[in-house]
Amino acid sequence: MARSGLGVTMYSDLDPVPATTTWAIGDVHGCVNTLVALLSRIESIDTDPKYLFVGDLVGKGPSSIEVLELVYQLAEQAVVVLGNHDLHLLAISHGIVKQRPGDFLDPVLDCSTWDWRGWLENQPLVHLPAIAGDRPWIMTHAGIHPDWSIEGTVQRGELLSDAIVRQNWDWYRNEKTPIGYVAQILTRMRTLEPDGTPEIEFTGGLDEISNQSKPWFQFPSVVGCTHNTVSGHWAALGHHHHGPHHCIDGGCVYGGSMIGLKLETAQLVQIPRLATDALT
């Protein structure tokens, strides 16, 4: 503890204050038990972690409502950016589209004990965490178009967020609209054609990409000149590090792992999917 002498506080005797660390968490997809195990592992390493969820909290896995409740209860300890499956859930809840086989979202849609939809609708699409280091970070679910600047990416994310909050869903799955194109890039992009056109339906690994196309993060990038980027969405890659970019979707819901990436040091923690998160 601190002690005083002649009015001077001796700070050398103060108990050390744990530094806040920042961990990006890959796609959860309703795997709540694996998420709890990952957070527990991280908290055994760092005493005051902050969590950045790269989106797709829900869908495909067995416990989407439990994941939403857990992340909501983290409050200011966590930031979430919306992924394509989160947008899909919201679109279902507004009657824009119907639930697909394999979504497993009935427990969320039937939940009336708290306003999960209002909370989810107010989550951003783009996040710039305040992290000490030589290069700042920017987080989205799928990625950032290589032609976009930081300012342009943030503005586009805010445009999409505003439409969601105002419950304007005319853009959903319509990439011909400006907002629909933004959603396509931020939440669904993996590869781009040579002219920068996204190939949204591609889901395979790097060795399956056609000769004409490349992963979005292999193009010369405006954002990559100044920032590190972190995203999820591409389960076939697992953890993939290319230049300033980290992909951290470990494909947990498919039997892979859930990934935590410490942004200050690039330390990785991976938890294999627990049996209790497997669909029976």
N, C-alpha and C positions, 0 to 999 in steps of 0.2 A: 504494500500500500504506500501511497505518497505520505511524506512527512514534511513539516515546515520548520524552518529555522530562520529567524530574523526576517520573517515575512516571505521567504523564498521557498517555493515548492520544489522538492527533489524528484523530478520526473523519472530518474533512473530506477526508482523503486516501484513505479507503477506496474500493475499487472499488465501483461501484453494484451492488446486488443486484437482479436483475430481479424485478419484482412478478409474482405469480401471477395469471393471468387465467382466466376461466371461459367456455368456449364450449359452448353447446348445439348438438348435431348432429341434424339431421332424419333421418327414416326412411331406413335404408340398404338394406334389402331385398336383400342379397346382391350389391350393386354395389361390390365391393372396390376396383377400380381407381379409381373416382371418389372413394371414401373416402380412399384414399391421397393422391390429388391435393388433396383438401380439407384434410387434415391438414397436408400440406406447405405449402399456401398460408397456413394459419393460423400455422404455425411460422416462416414468413418475416415475419410481422407481430409475433408475441409469442414471447419466448424461453422462457417457462415456462408454457405453457397447460395447463389442466385441461379434460377433456372430459366433457360430460354427454350421454349418448345417450338420446333420447326413446323408444326402443323400436322394435320391428320391425327388428331386425338382419337377420332371415332371411326367406326366402320370396319367391317370384316371380322373383328375380334368379338369375344363373348361379353365384354363388360364395358361398353362405351359410356353408359351413364355413370358408372363408378369412377371411370377416368375423369370425366368432366367434373364430378364432385370433388375428387382429390385435387385436381389442378385449381379449381375455384377456391378451395380452402387454403391453398398456398398463398393466396392474396398477393401482396406486394413482393413476395419472394419469387414470383414467376411472371414471365411474359410469354404470350402465345401469339404466333402469327397463324393465320388461317390457311389450311390446305384445301385441296380439291374435295376431299371427303367431308370436311367440315362444311364447305359451301354446299355440297350435295345434301347433307342433313338439313341445312337451313332451307334449301329449295324444296325439299320434301315437306317440311313443316309449314311452308306457305302454299302448298298445293301446286307448285310449279312443275314438279316431276313426281313420279311414283317411285317407291322403294324398289330396289332390284334384289333378286335372289342373291344371298350372300352379304347383304348390307348389315343385317342383324341389328337394326336400329329401333325396333319396337319398344324396348324398355325406355329409350330416351324419349321417343315421341309420346309415350304414355305417361311420362313423369310430369306431375303437376305440383310437386312439393316445393319447387323453387324455379326461378325464371332462368333456366339454362339457355333458352333461346336469346333473351335479351343480353345476357352476359356474352354469349358467343358472338352475337352480331356486333358487339362493340370492341372486338379484338382486331388488331391491325393486320395488314397484309405485308408490311415492311417494318423492320425494326433496326435501329442503329443503337446498339448497346454502348454504354459509357465504360470503356475498358482501358486500363493503362497499358501502354505499349507503343511500339514504333509505328504500327499501322492500325487504324480503326477497323471495325467489323461492321458488316451489314448482313441481315438475315431475312430470307424469304423462304417460302415452302419449296418451290421448284428451282428457282434461279432468277437471273436478271439478264435481259437481252443485252448482248455485247455492245449495242449502239447506244444504250441508255446511260445517262449520267446519274450520279448520286441524287442530284436535285430532281431530275426527271423521274427517277424510280420512286422516290418518296411522294412526289406529286401524283403519279399514277396510282400508287397504292392508296392515297387519300381519296382520290376520285372513286375508286372501287368501294372503299369503306363507306363513303358518304352514300352511295347508292344502296348498300346493304342496310345501313341505319334507316334510310328513308323508305325501306321496303320496296325499292324499285328493282325488279328482277327481269326486266325486259332484255337484259344483256346475257342472261345465263345460257351457256353453251352456244352462244352466237358470236363467233369471233369476228364477224363482219361489222359489229358495232365497236366503237372505241373502247368502251368499258369491257366488253366481252373479250377483246384482244388482250387487254391488260390482264384479265383473269387467266387467260390461256397461258400467258408468259409466266406470271408469278406463281401459278398453282399447278400447271400441267406440263410445262416444257421439259424436254430431255435433250433432243437433238435438233439441229437446224440444218436446213439445206444451204448450199453455198450462198444464196442471196439473202440469208437470214430468216427464211420462212420456217416456223416451227413444225416439226413432225410429231404431233401430239399423241398419236396412237402407238408409237414405238415404246416398248417396255424392256427390250432385251439388254444383253451385256455389251461391252465395248467391242467384242469380236463379232458381233452380229450387225453392226452398223454398216450401211451401204457405203461404197467408196465415195459417193457424192456428198455425204453428210458427215457431220462431226458433232460431238457433244457441245452444248452451248458454251461450256467453260474452256473449250480449246480454241475458240475464236479470240482474236485480239479484242480486249475489253476496256471500255472507258472506265468502268468502276474498278476493274482489276489493277489499274495503274496506281490507285491510291488506297484501296480497301481490300481486306480479306473478306471472303464471302463464305457463308455456311447455309446449307439447305438440306432437305431430305428428299422424299418423293421417288427416288430411283433405287428401288430395293435390290435390283440386280447388281448394283455396284457395291453394296455394303458400305464400309468406310472407304472412301476414295479421295485421295489428296492430289490435286493437280494445280501447281502454281499457288495462287492465293486462295484457291477454293477447296473446301471440305464438304463432301457429301456424307451424311451420317444416318442414312436409312439402312439399318441392318436387316430389314425384312423379318422383324420379330414375329409378326402375325403369320408368316409363312413357315415358321419353324427356325428362323435365324436368330438374331440377337437384337437387343435394344442397346443403343450406343449413347454414351455421354462423352462430350468433348469439352475439355477445360480450355477456354479460349485464351487464357493468359499464357499457357505453356504447351498447348496442343496435346496434353495428356489424354489418353483414351481409357474409358471403362466400358466393357461390354458384358452384358448379362444374357446368356442363352435363354430363349423362351422357356418359361416354366410350364410344366405339364398342366397346371391348373388354368393356363390361358389357352390351351388347345381346345378347339371345338370338338365336341363329342358327337 
